[in-house]
């Protein structure tokens, strides 16, 4: 049993998927079903490297914020006025600013123009990725598709960039989001993710990508390519399409849109290996 739990595919994919299915199934009649996303991520993180917060490194700050994000999402779902369309932008701005705290120790190693451009780039990327994702909070198909595609993209990019921790986190998040897509497909019924479901996906995966840039070899110019995923996942060429067709279409568009991001990571990895050799 322990050997099975120690297998990377189980830790990153199978276990998060099963846990997310259990949580989503138990809470399927409510928006709380989307808590399965962070439950899946927590499963992957705990099985792979464990969850600790001392000392509070940049990576552990990322984990802490991802685990807290659904609680903030729950508060927003209850308190934020639905008619106030600026909420995703405000939340995105706060998430972007949080990168200054998350990566403070790493930013402190840079000086002058490099420090300013790196800090600004991280804030803009994380803030925009979070905002674009939160705009899909009433769309269960697009929300799940963004989680699957962005999670896989970030996980693969992390692997190419020599960051195994964020490979596990990204794929674990993708597996959990896939559980929500599967639940909606089986029930043939939408489950709006709200802020509860999409804040961990948008903010969390943006932090994973940013951390892979700061801690590993993912080039910074690749990060904005990830914005294409929530933009294309929301596209509805056939508004009257059946629900299951909408799920398939949103997922296919999201997966296709993440390919440039993965290719950028691949080319950067190849260039780096050529320089070393």
Buried (B, 14 or more C-beta within 10 A) or exposed (E): EEEEEEEEEBBBBBBBBBBBBBBBBEBBEEBBBBBBBBBBBBBBBEBBBEEEEEEEBBBBBBBBBBBBBBEBBBEBBEEBEEEEEEBBBBBBBEBBEBBEEBBEEBBEEEEEEEEEEBBEBBBBBBBBBBBBBBBBBEBBBBBBBBBBBBBBBBBBBBBBBBBBBBBBBBBBBBBBBBBBBBBBBEEEEBBBBBBBBBBBBBBBBBBBBBBBBBBBBBBBEBBBBBBBBBBBBBEBEEEEBEBEEBBBBBBBBBBEBBBBBBBBBBEBBEEBEEEEE
